[in-house]
Amino acid sequence: MNKPEHKSPAVGSNYRIYGAMALGLATAIAFRLIIIINQLEPDWVRPVWYFAVLGNFLFFYYRYSITRKRKSAVRKYRLIEKVQNGTPMSEAERNALAYLLQSIDRSPESINYLIISVFSIIAIMMDITMMHFS
């Protein structure tokens, strides 16, 4: 009896990938703006904070699901073992490995980290400036 072939995982659409990135960046920037908003328009702190927390929840849940999907493919197809041992792979296993590589390649996470880092420095500089000059 042949083993049934499993459906290979697939990389999400660009809309979903970049939509999640935009949400993650927006919430990260919102968190960094709270201290500045508190100085300029205190009534907006709570709405911005809610947006940031709820948006972060959605963004990190999305990232969690991507990580689970990747790990599941690695374990399900025993890819580490097969690559290390040079074991021939079935089409489904090659597709799973291709999914992992495409998922990593298409992920904009490195630019996301860079932008968040830059906005963190800007937020600190703006707060220090506002403390000394207001």
Secondary structure, 3 states (H helix, E strand, C coil): CCCCCCCCCCCCCHHHHHHHHHHHHHHHHHHHHHHHHHHHCHHHHHHHHHHHHHHHHHHHHHHHHHHHHHHHHHHHCCHHHHHHHCCCCCHHHHHHHHHHHHHHHHCCHHHHHHHHHHHHHHHHHHHHHHHHHC
